[in-house]
Amino acid sequence: MNETKPLPDQESIAEALAYFDSYLEFRQVFGRIPGVQAAVFTGGGVALSTAHGQADVEADVPLTTSHLFRIASHSKTFTATLILRLVEAGRLRLDDSAAAHVDSLAGTVAGTRTVRELLEHASGLYRDSLNGDFWQLVGPFPDAERLQEILLDPAAPVIPANERFKYSNIAYSLLGLIIEAVAGTSYADAVTSGIIDRLGLQDVGPEYDPHRSNEYAAGYTSLAYARKRSPIDHVDTRAMAAATGFFATASDLVTYFSAHFFGDERLLSDAGKRQMQHPAWKVESGETQYGLGLAVTQVGEREMIGHGGGYPGHITNSVADTHAGLAVSVLTNCIDGPAEALAHACVKLIDLAGRKPRGDGIGLGRFAGRYASLWGVIDIALLGGRLYQIHPTAVDPTAEAAELVFVDDHTLRVAGGAGFESYGEHYRFTFGSDGEVRSMRGGSATTMYPLADYTVPERVVAQHR
């Protein structure tokens, strides 16, 4: 993995995170997402921990930063990290076959797959077996006996090993069995003592904990097939916990990823991290590659490691720049939640704040805000001591960000952005006696108002003057 660009100064990062929090608040409402929880680790600690929306829509429970989310395939990063810890302890080799540790697989094709192939999704095994309706809560997730049946099925190897990247929850469930055999304890106990307790993570666990049932954010269905979301029960993922069972809060999740920063040896040596983070396979669509239990993704100009998670009702995503010391996690409680886009937006906003030498920012904060007109909403955000016009409805809020430069106490000039907009023109602001913006003559010389003050009539009628 290549070293990435340095982060902006702390003041610019603080401005970016303040705006990101506001952006999340808007996106939660705009996207009709029940709830969004997010955290950012930078500067040696959790610099942002925030939540917007509801943990339980029916009970009208506001979402907090303490609510637990099912983080699904983030579980694979914990499993892979524990495997690498066993490798570094000399108790396991990446080139060991599965059958060398799971006796029941002796003489089977699945048993010939190596630990490395399982970690890289290069084993060619089933993704989820021939019947994956447990993902729709039709029947339980496989228990240990059922997992053995799946692995012993001669059809389990769908394609030859190392033919291509082929994602497999069954492969990671098998890694859970390997960990149990090597550690001589349950997977849950091994990962708790080897990672969770070592990092002091109070709100991370390898499986659904019924004793904490009131702490979980409810999960919801998609709006793709219905106008209204329905709640989805939480269930135990049983023998598939190593692939998809974990729960966490965003703040504990970024704290966990901080242990993957280079120079931090609480879990692994830097040599072990390099093995995990080195891309082994290119994922056929997009720019994502995959290492040992970690996706390697290009986010703007940064190459970042991380993982996503898709659990019935919760969609989550984390990315980390392990050289610069930045980790972002976004957790959503609906099955179509845009967690990845929101996490990537945070990184891009931080980099936008550092795109140019820092401005002085003096007196610019009075212009910042969220403004609306008939045509939509724009934000004016202070980032890196400079003002930018941003479209908060955009999946990438930085894609068409336009710098606005100070002209006088009531005027900004558009100094960037697309030529189709109002490049070179002036935005003129009217302030009240309290110093707050009352209105703004913005793009296309249309009047805009602070979003909190803007109302849309039941019918927009032509006004003749």
VONU-192750 format. One record per residue: residue in three letters; x, y, z of N, C-alpha, C, O in turn. Coordinates in steps of 0.1 Angstrom, whole numbers, plus 2048, in hexadecimal, padded with zeros to 3 digits. Layout:
BEGIN
ALAXYZXYZXYZXYZ;...
//
This chain:
BEGIN
MET8087F480080080080080980C80081280D808;ASN8068167F780E8227F680B82C80180082C806;GLU81583480581383E80F80A84980880A84B7FC;THR80184F8117F885880B7FB867810805869817;LYS7F487080B7F787E80D7F488281C7EC87B823;PRO7FB88C8217F989082F7EC8968317E589B827;LEU7E789783D7DA89D8407DC8AC8427E78B1844;PRO7D28B48407D28C28437D68C58517D68BC859;ASP7D88D28557DA8D68627CE8D386B7C38D2865;GLN7CF8D28787C48CE8817B88D88807AD8D4881;GLU7BB8E587E7B08EF87D7A88ED87179C8EE872;SER7AE8E98667A78E685A79F8DA85B7948D9856;ILE7A58CF86279E8C38647918C686C7878C086A;ALA7938CE8777888D188077C8D88787718D587A;GLU7808E186F7768E786676F8DD85D7638DD85C;ALA7778D48587718CA84F7678C085775D8BD852;LEU76B8BC8637638B486B7568BB86F74B8B4870;ALA7578C787374B8CF8767418CF86B7358CE86D;TYR7478D285F73E8D28537388C485072D8C284D;PHE7418BA85173D8AC84F7318A88587288A2853;ASP7318AC8647268AA86E71A8B086970F8AA869;SER71A8BC86470F8C385F70A8BC8526FE8BB84F;TYR7138B88497108B183D7098A48406FF8A1839;LEU70D89C84A70689084E6F88938536EF88B850;GLU6F789E85A6E98A185F6E08A38536D489F854;PHE6E58AA8496DD8AD83D6DA8A08366CF89D832;ARG6E58988346E388C82C6D98828326D287A82B;GLN6D988183F6D08788466C287B8436BA872841;VAL6BE8888436B188C8406AE88B8316A488582D;PHE6B78908296B689081A6B58828156AD88080C;GLY6BC87981A6BD86B8156B286281C6B2856819;ARG6AA8688256A086082C6A68548336A1849833;ILE6B28568396B984C8406B484C84F6B4857854;PRO6B08418546AB8428626B584886C6B2852873;GLY6C284386B6CC8498746DA84786E6DD83E866;VAL6E38518716F185086D6FA8538796F885D880;GLN70384A87C70D84C88671B84C88071D844877;ALA72385588473085687E73B85A888738860892;ALA74785688575385A88D75F85C88476085587A;VAL76886588877586788278086788C77F86D896;PHE78A85F88979685E8917A286588A7A586187F;THR7A78708907B387788A7B987F8967B38828A0;GLY7C68828947CD88989E7CF8828AB7D18878B5;GLY7CF8748AA7D186C8B67C58698BE7C68638C9;GLY7B986C8B97AD8698C17A186B8B87A186E8AD;VAL7958688BF78886A8B87858788B778287F8C1;ALA78687E8AB78488C8A97758908A777189C8A9;LEU76D8868A375F8898A075787C8A375B87189F;SER74D87D8AB7448728AD7368788AD7338818B6;THR72D8748A472187B8A271687189E719866899;ALA7098758A06FE86D89C6F28768986F088089E;HIS6EB87288D6DF87A8896D48708856D7865881;GLY6C88748886BC86C8856B88648906B986889C;GLN6B285888D6AC8508986B18428986B483B88E;ALA6B383D8A46B682F8A66AA8258A46AC81A8A0;ASP69F82B8A86928238A768782D8A26838358AA;VAL68382B89667983589066C83389766583D89B;GLU66782789965A82489E6598298AD64F82E8B1;ALA6648278B566482B8C366983A8C466983F8D0;ASP66C8408B967184E8B967D8508C367E8598CB;VAL6878478C16938478C969E84E8C16A28498B7;PRO6A38598C66AE8608BF6BB8578BE6BE8518C8;LEU6C28578B36CE8508B26D98588BA6DA8648B9;THR6E18518C16EC8568C96FA8508C46F98468BC;THR7048568C97128508C57148438CD71E83C8CA;SER70C83F8D670D8338DE7058278D970881C8DD;HIS6FD82A8CF6F581E8CA6FE8158C27078198BB;LEU6FB8088C37037FE8BC6FD7FA8AF6F17FA8AC;PHE7067F88A57037F48987097E78947147E4899;ARG7027DF88C7087D38877117D787B70C7DC871;ILE71E7D487C7277D987272B7CE8687347D0860;ALA7257C28697257B885F7337B585A73B7B0862;SER7377B784E7437B38487507BA84D75B7B684A;HIS74E7C58557597CA85D75F7BE86576B7BF869;SER7577B486875B7A98707677A286A77079D871;LYS7687A285D77379C8567807A285978B79C85A;THR7807B085C78D7B685F7927B186D79E7B086F;PHE7897AF87678C7AA88379279B88279C798888;THR78B79387A78F78687879D7858727A677E876;ALA79F78D8677AC78E8617B779386A7C278D86A;THR7B479D8727BE7A287C7C27978867CD796889;LEU7B879088B7BB7858947C377A88E7CC774894;ILE7C07778817C876D87A7D77728797E076A87C;LEU7D977E8767E77838757ED7848827FA782883;ARG7E678688D7EC78589A7F177789D7FB7758A3;LEU7E976D8997ED75F89B7F975C893802754897;VAL7F976188780575F87E81276588581C75F885;GLU81077288A81C77889082077189D82C7728A1;ALA81776A8A381A7628AF8207548AC82374D8B4;GLY82175189E82674489A81D73989C82172D89C;ARG81073B89D8067308A07FF72C8937F7723893;LEU8017338887FA73187C80273787180A740872;ARG8017318658077368597FD73A84E7F373384D;LEU7FF7448477F574883D7F473E8327E973D82B;ASP7FE7368307FD72B8267F971E82B7F9714824;ASP7F571D8387EE71183D7E170E8367DA718832;SER7DE7028347D16FE82E7C76FF8397CA6FE845;ALA7BA7008357AF70083F7AF6F38467AC6F3852;ALA7B16E883F7B06DB8457BB6D884F7BA6CF857;ALA7C66E084E7D16DE8587CC6E28667D26DE870;HIS7C16E98677BC6EE8747AE6E98777A96E8882;VAL7A66E786C7986E286E7986D48687976D285C;ASP7996CA87179A6BC86D78F6B78657926AF85C;SER7836BC8677786B785F7796BA8507716B4848;LEU7826C384C7836C683E78E6BF8377906C182B;ALA7946B583E79E6AD8387996A682C78E69F82D;GLY7A06A682179B69F8157916A680D78C6A1803;THR78D6B38107836BB80978A6C68017956CA805;VAL7846CB7F77896D67EF78A6E27F87946E97F7;ALA7806E58007806F180878C6F08127916FA816;GLY78F6E481679A6E28207A86E581A7B16E8821;THR7A96E580D7B66E98067B86F88067C36FC803;ARG7AE7008087AF70E8077B87138127B770F81D;THR7C171C80F7CA7218197C472D8207BA73381C;VAL7CA73082C7C673B8347C774882C7BD75082C;ARG7D17498247D375581C7C87568127C2761810;GLU7C574B80B7BA74C8017AD74F8077A5756801;LEU7AA74A81379D74E81A79D75C81D79376381B;LEU7A87628227A97708267A777981A7A178481B;GLU7AD77580E7AD77E8037A077D7FA79E7837F0;HIS7967747FE78B7717F678F76B7E978A76E7DE;ALA7997627E979F75B7DE79C74C7DE7A27457D6;SER7947487E879273A7EA7887347DF7897287DD;GLY78073C7D97767377D076A7307D676272B7CF;LEU7697317E475E72B7EB7517337E975173F7E6;TYR74672C7EB7387327EC7397407F27427427FB;ARG7317497EE7307567F672875380272D75780D;ASP71C74C80171474A80D70D73D80D70473B815;SER71173380570B7268047007267F96FE7317F2;LEU6F971B7F76EE71B7ED6E17217F26D87227EA;ASN6E07247FF6D472A8046D873580E6DC732819;GLY6D87418096DC74C8116D07558166D2760819;ASP6C574F8176B975681B6B975B82A6B176282F;PHE6C37568316C575B83F6C876A83F6C6771849;TRP6CE76F8336D077D8326C37858316C3791833;GLN6B877E82F6AB78482F6A378083B69778283C;LEU6AA77A8456A477585269A76A84F692767858;VAL69B76384469375784169C74B8466A474683E;GLY69A7478526A373D8586AF74385E6B274E85B;PRO6B573C8686C074186F6CD7408676CE73985D;PHE6D774986B6E47488666EA73A8696E6734873;PRO6F37358616F87278646FF72687170672F876;ASP6FC71B87870371888471070F88071270D874;ALA71770B88A7247048877216F787F7296F4876;GLU7176F08827146E487B7106E786C7156E0863;ARG7086F186A7046F585C7106FA8557126F7849;LEU71970285B72570785572E6FB8507336FB845;GLN72F6F18587376E58547316DF8487386DA83F;GLU7236DE84771D6D883C7206E082F7226DA824;ILE71F6ED8307226F58257306F38207336F2814;LEU73A6F38297486F182674B6E38207546E1817;LEU7436D98247456CB81F73E6C98127416BE80C;ASP7366D280E72F6D08017396D17F67416DA7F5;PRO73A6C77ED7436C77E27426D37D974B6D77D2;ALA7366D97D97336E47D17386F27D77376FC7D1;ALA73C6F17E37406FD7EA74B7057E374A7127E2;PRO7556FF7DD75F7067D57587097C77587007BF;VAL7547157C574D7197B975671B7AD7537177A2;ILE7627207B076C7227A677A71E7AC77B71D7B8;PRO78471C7A47917187A97977237B279472F7B0;ALA79F7207BB7A672A7C47AF7337BB7B572E7B1;ASN7AF73F7BF7B87497B97B574C7AA7BD7517A2;GLU7A87497A67A474D7987A175B7977A476278E;ARG79B7617A279776F7A27927727B17907697B9;PHE79077F7B378A7837C077B77E7C07737817B7;LYS7787777CA76A7727CC7667727DA76A76A7E2;TYR75E77C7DE75B77F7EC7547727F274B76C7EB;SER75776F7FE75276380475076581375A76581B;ASN74376581874176582674475782C747756838;ILE74274D82474573F82975473E82B758737835;ALA75D74482376B74382576F74A83377774483A;TYR76975583676C75C84376675484F76B75585A;SER75A74D84C75574585775F73985A760735865;LEU76573484F76F72A85177B72F858781728861;LEU77F73B85678A74185D78774286C78F740875;GLY77A74486F77674387E77873688477D73588F;LEU77572B87C77871D88178771B88378B71588C;ILE78F72087A79E71F87B7A37268877AB72188E;ILE79E73288A7A273989679E7318A27A67308AC;GLU79272C8A378E7248AE7987188B079B7158BC;ALA79C7118A57A47068A77B270A8AC7B87038B4;VAL7B77158A77C57198AA7C571F8B87CE71C8C0;ALA7BB7278BC7BA72E8C97B57258D47B87278E0;GLY7AE71A8D07A97118DA79E7178E279C7138EE;THR7977218DD78C7278E378172B8D97847298CD;SER7767318DD76C7358D37717418CC77A7488D0;TYR76C7438C077074F8B876D75B8C07757648C0;ALA76175C8C675E7688CE76876B8D876C7778DA;ASP76C7618E07767638EA7847678E578B76F8EA;ALA7877618DA7947648D47957728CF79F7798D1;VAL78B7778C878C7848C278978F8CD78F79A8CC;THR78278B8D87807948E378D7978EA7917A28ED;SER79478C8EE7A178D8F57AC7928EC7B579A8F1;GLY7AC78E8DF7B77928D67B67A08D17C17A68CD;ILE7AA7A68D07A97B38CA7A07BC8D27A57C78D6;ILE7947B98D578A7C28DC78F7C68E97907D28EC;ASP7937BD8F27977C18FF7A57C88FF7A87D1907;ARG7AD7C38F57BB7C98F47BA7D88F17C27E08F5;LEU7AF7DC8E97AE7EA8E67A47F18EF7A27FD8ED;GLY79E7EA8F87957F09027887F58FB7838008FF;LEU7837EE8F27777F28EA76B7ED8F27687E18F2;GLN7637F68F87587F290074B7EF8F77427E88FC;ASP74B7F58EB73F7F48E37417ED8D673C7F08CC;VAL74A7E28D774C7D98CB74A7CB8D074F7C88DB;GLY7447C38C87427B58CC7417AC8BF73D7B18B5;PRO74479F8C07447978B47377918B073678B8A6;GLU72D7938B872078D8B57157958BC71779C8C6;TYR7097948B76FD79A8BE6FD7978CC6FD78B8D0;ASP6FB7A18D56FB79F8E36ED7A28E86E97AE8E9;PRO6E57988EB6D779B8EF6D67A28FC6CC7A98FF;HIS6E07A29056E07AA9116E17B990F6DE7C1918;ARG6E57BC9036E67CB8FF6DC7CE8F46DE7D88ED;SER6D17C78F36C77C88E86C27D68E86BF7DB8DD;ASN6C07DD8F36BA7EB8F36C47F58EE6C18018EC;GLU6D17F18EC6DB7FB8E86DD7FB8D86E48048D3;TYR6D77F18D16D97F08C36D07FA8BC6C47FB8BF;ALA6D58008B16CC8088A86C47FE8A06C97F489B;ALA6B780189F6AF7F88966B47F98886B9803884;GLY6B27EE8816B57ED8726A87EE86A69E7EA86F;TYR6AA7F485E69E7F68566A07F28476AB7F1842;THR6957EF8416957EA8336987F682969A80282E;SER6987F381C69B7FD81268F80480D68480080E;LEU6928108076878178006868147F267F81A7EA;ALA68F80A7ED68F8067DF6837FF7DC67F7FF7D0;TYR67C7F87E56717F07E26647F37EA65A7EC7EA;ALA6657FE7F265A8027FA65B8117FD6668167FD;ARG6508187FF650826803653828812657833816;LYS65281E81965481F82865E81482C65D808828;ARG66781783567080D83A66A80584566180A84D;SER66D7F88466697EF8506757EB8596807E9854;PRO6737EA86667E7E586F6817D786C6797CF869;ILE68E7D386F6937C686D6997C187A6A07C8881;ASP6957B587E69B7B088B6AA7AE88A6B07AB880;HIS6B07AF8966BE7AB8976BF79C89A6B77978A2;VAL6C87958946CA7878966D87838986E178B895;ASP6DB77889E6E87728A06ED76C8936E576588C;THR6F976F88F6FF76988270675C88570C75687C;ARG70675889170B74A89571974788F72274E892;ALA71A73C88872773888372D74187873873F874;MET72674B87472B75586B73076287173276C86A;ALA73176287E73576E88574377388174477F880;ALA74C76A87D75976E87975877686B76277D868;ALA74D77486474B77B857743787859744791851;THR73978786272F79186272879486F71D79B86F;GLY72D79087A72579188772779D88F71E7A0898;PHE7317A588D7357AF89672B7BB8987237BD88F;PHE72C7C18A47257CE8A672F7D88AB7397D48B0;ALA72C7E58AA7357EF8AF72E7FC8AE7237FE8A9;THR7348068B57318148B273B81A8A97468148A7;ALA7388258A274182B89974E82F8A075982E89A;SER74D8358AC75983A8B376282E8B776F82F8B6;ASP75D8238BB7658178BF76B8118B277680C8B2;LEU7648128A776880C89A77481489577E80E890;VAL77482289578082989178B82789A797828896;THR7898258A77938238B179A8158AD7A68148AE;TYR79280B8AA7987FF8A57A08018997AC7FB898;PHE79C80888F7A380A8837B08128857BA81187E;SER7B081A8907BC8218937C88188977D381B896;ALA7C480C89C7CE80289F7D57FC8937DE7F4894;HIS7CF7FF8877D57FB87A7DE8068747E480486A;PHE7DF81187B7E981C8767F78178787FA80F881;PHE7FF81A86F80D81787081481E87C81182987E;GLY81C81688382281B88F81B81789C8208188A7;ASP80E81289A80680E8A68077FE8A68027F889D;GLU80D7F98B08107EA8B08087E38BB80C7D98C0;ARG7FC7E98BE7F47E28C87EE7D58C37EC7CC8CB;LEU7EC7D48B67E67C88B17F07C08A87F27B48A9;LEU7F77C789F8007C189680C7CA89480C7D6896;SER8177C38908237CA88C8207D287F8167CE878;ASP8287DB87B8267E286F8287D88638227DA858;ALA8307CE8658327C485A8257BD8588217BA84D;GLY81E7B98638117B28628077BB85B7FF7B6854;LYS8077C885F7FD7D18588007D28497F67D3842;ARG80C7D284680F7D38378097C78308047C8825;GLN80A7BB8368047AF8307F57B182E7F07AE824;MET7EF7B68397E07B78387DC7C282E7D27C0827;GLN7E47CC82D7DF7D88257E47D78177E17E080F;HIS7ED7CE8147F27CD8067E77C77FD7E27BC800;PRO7E47CE7F27D97C97E97DD7BC7E37E87BB7DD;ALA7D57B27E47D87A57DE7CF7A37D17D479D7C7;TRP7C37A87D17BA7A67C67B37B37C27AF7BB7CB;LYS7B17B57B57A97C07B179A7BC7B07977B17AA;VAL7927C37B67837C07B577F7C57A87827D07A3;GLU7777BD7A07757BF79276E7CC78F7717D2785;SER7657D179875F7DD7957647E879E7677E67AA;GLY7677F479876B7FF7A077B7FF7A37827F779C;GLU77F8067AC78D8087AF7918007BC79D8017C0;THR7887F87C278C7F27CE7947E57CC7937DE7C2;GLN79E7E37D57A67D77D57A47D17E379E7D77EC;TYR7AA7C57E47A87BE7F17B57B87F67BC7B17EE;GLY7B77B98027C37B38087BF7A88117B879F80C;LEU7C47A781D7C179D8277B67A28307B97A783B;GLY7AA7A082D79F7A583579C7B48357947B983C;LEU7A37BB82C7A17C982A79F7CD81C7A77C9813;ALA7957D68197947DC80C79E7E780B7A17EE815;VAL7A47E97FF7AD7F57FD7A67FD7F27A47F97E7;THR7A28097F679A8117ED7A081F7EB7A68257F4;GLN79E8247DF7A38327DC79783C7DF78C83B7DA;VAL79A8457E979084F7ED79785C7E979F8617F1;GLY7928627DE79986F7DA7A786B7D67AA8637CE;GLU7B18727DD7BF8707DA7C58677E57D18657E5;ARG7BD8617ED7C28587F87BF84A7F57B48467F1;GLU7C98417F77C78337F77C482F8067CC83180E;MET7B88298087B48268167B08188177AB81180E;ILE7B28128237AD8058267A080682E79D811832;GLY7997FB82F78D7FB8367847F08337887E682E;HIS7777F283576D7E783175F7ED83375D7F783A;GLY7567E782B7487EA82D7417DF8347477D4836;GLY7347E183772C7D783E71E7D883A7187E283B;GLY7187CD83670A7CC8327037C283A7047B6838;TYR6FB7C68456F37BD84D6E57C184B6E27CC847;PRO6DB7B784C6CD7BB84A6C97C78536C67C585E;GLY6C87D284C6C47DE8536CF7E88576CC7F385A;HIS6DC7E48566E77ED8596F17ED84E6F67E284A;ILE6F57F88486FF7F983E70A80284470780E848;THR7177FE84472180584B72E80584272F7FD839;ASN73780F84574381083E74E81784674B82084D;SER75A81284476681884B771819841773810839;VAL77982484178582683A79082C84378C83384C;ALA79C8288407A782D8487B383083F7B7827837;ASP7BA83B8427C783E83C7D183A8477D3842850;THR7D782F8467DF82A8517ED8308527F482E85B;HIS7F18388487FD8408487FB84D84E803852856;ALA7F085484A7ED86184F7E686285C7E586C863;GLY7E08568617DA85686E7CB85B86E7C8862876;LEU7C48578647B685B8627AD84F8617B0846859;ALA7A284E86879884486778A84A868788852870;VAL78184585F77384A85F76A83E85E76C834857;SER76083E86775583486674883A86674584486D;VAL73F83585D73183A85C72882E85C72A824855;LEU71E82F86571582486870782886570383386A;THR6FF82185D6F282585A6E881985D6EC80E85C;ASN6DC81C8626D38118666C880F85C6BC80E860;CYS6CB80E84F6C28098456CA80183A6D6804839;ILE6C37F88346CA7EF82B6CF7F581E6D67EF816;ASP6CB80281B6D08098106D78168146D881F80D;GLY6DD8168206E48218256F082481E6F881B81A;PRO6F383181B6FF83581270C83781B71284181A;ALA70F82D82371A82E82C72783182572F83982A;GLU72A82981A73782B81473883980E742840810;ALA72E83E80772E84C80173185680C73886080A;LEU72A85481872C85E82373A85E82973F86882C;ALA73F85282A74D85083075785782676085D82B;HIS75585481975E85A80F75D86980F76787080D;ALA75186E81174E87C81175788381C75C88E81A;CYS75787D82775F88283276E88482E77488F831;VAL77387A82978287A82578488581A78D88D81B;LYS77B88681177C89080677B89E80C7818A8807;LEU7728A08167718AD81C77D8B18237818BD823;ILE7838A882A7908AB83179B8AF8277A28B8829;ASP79B8A881C7A58AB8127A28B880A7AB8BF806;LEU7958BB8097918C88037968D480C79B8DE808;ALA7958D181979A8DB8237A98DE8227AE8E8826;GLY7B08D481D7BF8D581B7C38D780D7CF8D680A;ARG7BA8D98047BE8DA7F67C68E67F27CF8E57EA;LYS7C48F17F97CC8FD7F77D29018047CE8FD80F;PRO7DC90A8037E290F8107D69158187CD91C813;ARG7D79148257CC91882E7CA92782D7D492F82D;GLY7BE92B82C7BA93982C7B993E83A7BA936844;ASP7B894B83C7B795084A7AA94E8507A894E85D;GLY79F94D84879294A84E78C95585578095485A;ILE79396185678E96C85F78197285978197684E;GLY77797286176A97885D76296F85375797484F;LEU76796484F76095C84575595384B74B950844;GLY75595085874B94885E73D94D85D73494685E;ARG73C95A85D72F96185C72795D85071B95E84F;PHE72E95984572895683972394783871B943830;ALA72A93F84172793084071992D84471393384D;GLY71492383D70691E84170091683670791382C;ARG6F49128386EC90A82E6E19128296D9917831;TYR6E091481C6D691D8166CE91680B6D290C805;ALA6C191B80B6B79148026B091E7F96AE9297FD;SER6AC9197EE6A39207E569A9167DE69B90A7E1;LEU69291A7D56899117CE6919067C768C8FB7C6;TRP69E9097C36A68FF7BB6AE8F67C46B58ED7BF;GLY6AD8F77D16B58EE7D96BC8F47E46B98FF7E9;VAL6C78ED7E96CF8F17F46DD8F27F16E28E97EA;ILE6E48FC7F66F38FC7F56F88FF8036F290580C;ASP7058FB80570C8FE81171790780E71D906804;ILE71A91081772691881772E91482372A91682E;ALA73990D82174190782C74F90D82D755910823;LEU75390E83976191383C76A90783D7688FF847;LEU77390583477C8FA83378A8FE83078C905826;GLY7938FC8397A19008377A290F8377AB915830;GLY79A91683F79A92583F79592B832798937830;ARG78E92482A78992981E77A92581D77691B823;LEU77292D81576492A8147629228077689257FC;TYR7599188077569107FB74790F7FB74090D805;GLN7419107EE73390C7EC7338FD7E973A8F87E1;ILE72A8F77F07298E87EF71B8E47ED7128EA7F3;HIS7188DA7E570B8D57E37098C97EC70E8BE7E9;PRO7028CA7F77018BF8016F88B37FC6F98A9802;THR6F18B67F16E98AA7EB6F28A17E36EE8967E0;ALA6FE8A57E070789D7D770D8927DF7108937EB;VAL70F8867D871587B7DF72387E7E372887A7ED;ASP72A8857DA73888B7DD73789A7DF7368A17D5;PRO73689F7EB7348AD7ED73F8B67E873E8C27E7;THR74B8B07E67568B77E17588B87D27608C07CD;ALA7508B07CB7518AF7BC7508BD7B57588BF7AC;GLU7478C57B97458D27B37468DD7BD7408E87BB;ALA74E8DB7C77508E67D17578F27CA7608F07C3;ALA7518FE7CD75690A7C775B9137D27549167DC;GLU7679187D176C9217DB76592F7D97639347CE;LEU7629357E575C9427E576694B7EC76A9487F8;VAL76A9567E677495F7EC76D96C7F17639707EC;PHE7739717FC76E97D8037709897FA77B98B7F5;VAL7659917F976699E7F27649A97FC76C9B27FC;ASP7599A88037579B280E74E9AB81974B9A0817;ASP74A9B38237429AD82E7359A782A72F9A0832;HIS7309AA81E7249A581972499D80C71A999807;THR73099B8077329967FA73D98B7F874898D7FE;LEU73A9807F17439767ED7439757DE7399787D8;ARG74F9717D975096F7CA7529607C775A95A7CE;VAL74B95A7BD74D94D7BA75A94B7B275C9517A7;ALA7649447B87719437B27759357AD7809327AB;GLY76B92C7AD76E91F7A87619187A475691E7A3;GLY76290B7A275690379F75490279075C906788;ALA7488FD78C7458FB77E74190877773B91077D;GLY74590976A74291576373391676072E92175D;PHE72B90B76171D90C76071691476B70A91876A;GLU71D91577671791C78171B92B78071C931775;SER71D93278B71E94078B72D94578D72F94E795;TYR73693E78674494278874795178674295677C;GLY74F95778F75296578E74896E79374B97A794;GLU73C96A79573197379A7329747A973996D7B0;HIS72997D7AF7299807BD71D97A7C471297A7BF;TYR71F9767D07149727D971397D7E371D9817EA;ARG7089837E570698E7EE6FC98A7F96F29857F7;PHE70198D8056FA9898116F49948196F99A0819;THR6E899281E6E199B8276E29958356DD98A838;PHE6E799D83F6E899984D6DE9A08556DB9AC853;GLY6D999A8606D19A086A6D99A78746E69A6874;SER6D39AE87D6DA9B58886E19AC8916EB9B0898;ASP6DE99F8916E499589A6F198F8936F7987898;GLY6F39948866FF98F87F6FC98287770597D870;GLU6F097D8786EC9718716E79748636E197E860;VAL6EA96B8596E596D84B6D696C84B6D0963850;ARG6D09768446C29768416BF9708336B5969832;SER6C797482A6C596F81C6D29718156DC978819;MET6D396B8096DF96B8006DA96B7F26D19647EE;ARG6E09747EA6DE9747DC6E996B7D66F49707D4;GLY6E595F7D26EF9557CF6F09527C06EF95B7B8;GLY6F29447BD6F49407AF6E89447A66DC9447AB;SER6EB94879A6E194D7916DA95A7966CF95E791;ALA6E19607A06DB96C7A66CD96A7AD6C59737AD;THR6CB95E7B16BE95A7B86C095C7C76CB95A7CD;THR6B59607CE6B69627DC6B49547E36AC94C7E0;MET6BD9527ED6BD9467F56BC94B8046C0956807;TYR6B794180C6B594481A6BB9398226BC92E81E;PRO6BE93C82F6C39318376B89268386AD929839;LEU6BD91A8366B490E8356A990E84069E90B83E;ALA6AE91184C6A491185869991B85668E91A85C;ASP69B92684E69193084C68992E83F67F93583D;TYR68D92483768692382A67A91982B67B90E830;THR66F91E82566391582465E91581665F91F80F;VAL65990A81265390980564490980563E90280D;PRO63E9127FE62F9137FE6299067F86308FF7F1;GLU61C9047FB6168F87F66158F97E66158EF7E0;ARG6159057E16169077D361E9137D061D91D7D6;VAL6279117C763091D7C36299247B762791F7AC;VAL6259307BA61E9387B06269437AB62F9487B2;ALA62394779E62B95279862895F79F61C9627A2;GLN6329677A16319747A763597E79D64097E798;HIS62C98879A62E99279063099F7986289A37A0;ARG63B9A679463F9B279B63E9BE7916409C9795;
//
